[in-house]
Amino acid sequence: MIYDIYAVGNTLRSIRNKYGYTQNDMAESLDVSYIHYSQIEQGRHRMSLELMLKIVTKYGVDPNTLFGIESREKRENKEMSVLEDKLQMLKPNDREYAMSTCLIFIEGLEARKEVV
């Protein structure tokens, strides 16, 4: 796993906004300096393991979420949901065409697997 400082910063910003906190409020709640917290949120500094544990415990954040890691299943479900939404927005004839085209494509992939 790669520590993505920008993903961590974005997650911290989301948590902070959820609670209506300023960066200073968040820094105080985590017992770190405003400057240190601000730099972590901006992706300029990494957080310590101790600070990560405080965030996970205090705000009930899953560590994977904190680091911007989505489970594969969650990501696949989201992708399927987007695809279903797009298909539902099509006119019935266009939907039928799109679905048959996708099925032909999938069958081609399956046939390719058998050859390889």
One Martini backbone bead per residue (centre of mass of N, CA, C, O) as a GRO file, in nm:
protein
  116
    1MET     BB    1   0.097   0.036   0.021
    2ILE     BB    2   0.031   0.372  -0.048
    3TYR     BB    3   0.093   0.687   0.072
    4ASP     BB    4  -0.163   0.925   0.024
    5ILE     BB    5  -0.158   1.252   0.107
    6TYR     BB    6  -0.411   1.350  -0.054
    7ALA     BB    7  -0.621   1.150   0.048
    8VAL     BB    8  -0.594   1.224   0.343
    9GLY     BB    9  -0.666   1.523   0.314
   10ASN     BB   10  -0.949   1.477   0.194
   11THR     BB   11  -1.061   1.318   0.432
   12LEU     BB   12  -1.018   1.531   0.650
   13ARG     BB   13  -1.194   1.745   0.517
   14SER     BB   14  -1.455   1.580   0.527
   15ILE     BB   15  -1.470   1.549   0.830
   16ARG     BB   16  -1.463   1.846   0.903
   17ASN     BB   17  -1.718   1.927   0.741
   18LYS     BB   18  -1.918   1.737   0.882
   19TYR     BB   19  -1.864   1.905   1.169
   20GLY     BB   20  -1.797   2.216   1.113
   21TYR     BB   21  -1.493   2.260   1.101
   22THR     BB   22  -1.206   2.391   1.146
   23GLN     BB   23  -0.879   2.354   1.146
   24ASN     BB   24  -0.849   2.440   1.439
   25ASP     BB   25  -1.059   2.252   1.563
   26MET     BB   26  -0.927   1.991   1.468
   27ALA     BB   27  -0.655   2.029   1.604
   28GLU     BB   28  -0.765   2.042   1.892
   29SER     BB   29  -0.910   1.759   1.890
   30LEU     BB   30  -0.604   1.623   1.827
   31ASP     BB   31  -0.361   1.768   1.963
   32VAL     BB   32  -0.259   1.984   1.746
   33SER     BB   33  -0.135   2.191   1.540
   34TYR     BB   34  -0.247   2.389   1.301
   35ILE     BB   35  -0.009   2.365   1.105
   36HIS     BB   36   0.011   2.059   1.100
   37TYR     BB   37  -0.273   1.998   1.007
   38SER     BB   38  -0.273   2.170   0.750
   39GLN     BB   39  -0.038   2.013   0.611
   40ILE     BB   40  -0.184   1.744   0.596
   41GLU     BB   41  -0.436   1.838   0.435
   42GLN     BB   42  -0.239   1.952   0.192
   43GLY     BB   43   0.006   1.737   0.153
   44ARG     BB   44   0.292   1.810   0.318
   45HIS     BB   45   0.228   1.591   0.544
   46ARG     BB   46   0.262   1.337   0.752
   47MET     BB   47   0.119   1.116   0.961
   48SER     BB   48   0.099   0.965   1.240
   49LEU     BB   49   0.001   0.689   1.399
   50GLU     BB   50  -0.122   0.833   1.640
   51LEU     BB   51  -0.309   1.020   1.475
   52MET     BB   52  -0.461   0.804   1.325
   53LEU     BB   53  -0.583   0.671   1.581
   54LYS     BB   54  -0.740   0.918   1.671
   55ILE     BB   55  -0.922   0.943   1.424
   56VAL     BB   56  -1.044   0.662   1.424
   57THR     BB   57  -1.160   0.684   1.714
   58LYS     BB   58  -1.304   0.969   1.726
   59TYR     BB   59  -1.451   0.937   1.411
   60GLY     BB   60  -1.497   0.641   1.298
   61VAL     BB   61  -1.270   0.567   1.094
   62ASP     BB   62  -1.164   0.393   0.847
   63PRO     BB   63  -0.849   0.339   0.750
   64ASN     BB   64  -0.907   0.305   0.447
   65THR     BB   65  -1.057   0.572   0.420
   66LEU     BB   66  -0.831   0.758   0.517
   67PHE     BB   67  -0.640   0.642   0.264
   68GLY     BB   68  -0.835   0.593   0.006
   69ILE     BB   69  -0.946   0.293   0.040
   70GLU     BB   70  -1.119   0.078  -0.156
   71SER     BB   71  -1.301  -0.165  -0.197
   72ARG     BB   72  -1.357  -0.367  -0.454
   73GLU     BB   73  -1.658  -0.414  -0.412
   74LYS     BB   74  -1.741  -0.118  -0.386
   75ARG     BB   75  -1.636  -0.027  -0.663
   76GLU     BB   76  -1.803  -0.227  -0.834
   77ASN     BB   77  -2.081  -0.132  -0.736
   78LYS     BB   78  -2.052   0.157  -0.839
   79GLU     BB   79  -2.010   0.086  -1.137
   80MET     BB   80  -2.281  -0.062  -1.174
   81SER     BB   81  -2.460   0.176  -1.096
   82VAL     BB   82  -2.374   0.361  -1.324
   83LEU     BB   83  -2.456   0.176  -1.553
   84GLU     BB   84  -2.756   0.150  -1.479
   85ASP     BB   85  -2.822   0.452  -1.495
   86LYS     BB   86  -2.747   0.489  -1.792
   87LEU     BB   87  -2.947   0.280  -1.906
   88GLN     BB   88  -3.211   0.416  -1.788
   89MET     BB   89  -3.175   0.688  -1.970
   90LEU     BB   90  -3.250   0.532  -2.204
   91LYS     BB   91  -3.396   0.436  -2.459
   92PRO     BB   92  -3.520   0.135  -2.521
   93ASN     BB   93  -3.363   0.084  -2.791
   94ASP     BB   94  -3.085   0.179  -2.683
   95ARG     BB   95  -3.068  -0.020  -2.450
   96GLU     BB   96  -3.076  -0.277  -2.617
   97TYR     BB   97  -2.825  -0.215  -2.782
   98ALA     BB   98  -2.624  -0.182  -2.547
   99MET     BB   99  -2.665  -0.465  -2.424
  100SER     BB  100  -2.591  -0.633  -2.677
  101THR     BB  101  -2.309  -0.515  -2.709
  102CYS     BB  102  -2.201  -0.604  -2.434
  103LEU     BB  103  -2.248  -0.908  -2.472
  104ILE     BB  104  -2.061  -0.940  -2.714
  105PHE     BB  105  -1.808  -0.843  -2.572
  106ILE     BB  106  -1.807  -1.056  -2.343
  107GLU     BB  107  -1.798  -1.304  -2.526
  108GLY     BB  108  -1.524  -1.227  -2.649
  109LEU     BB  109  -1.365  -1.245  -2.384
  110GLU     BB  110  -1.430  -1.539  -2.322
  111ALA     BB  111  -1.306  -1.656  -2.582
  112ARG     BB  112  -1.020  -1.547  -2.531
  113LYS     BB  113  -0.962  -1.711  -2.274
  114GLU     BB  114  -0.975  -1.995  -2.415
  115VAL     BB  115  -0.723  -1.943  -2.600
  116VAL     BB  116  -0.509  -1.856  -2.368
   0.00000   0.00000   0.00000
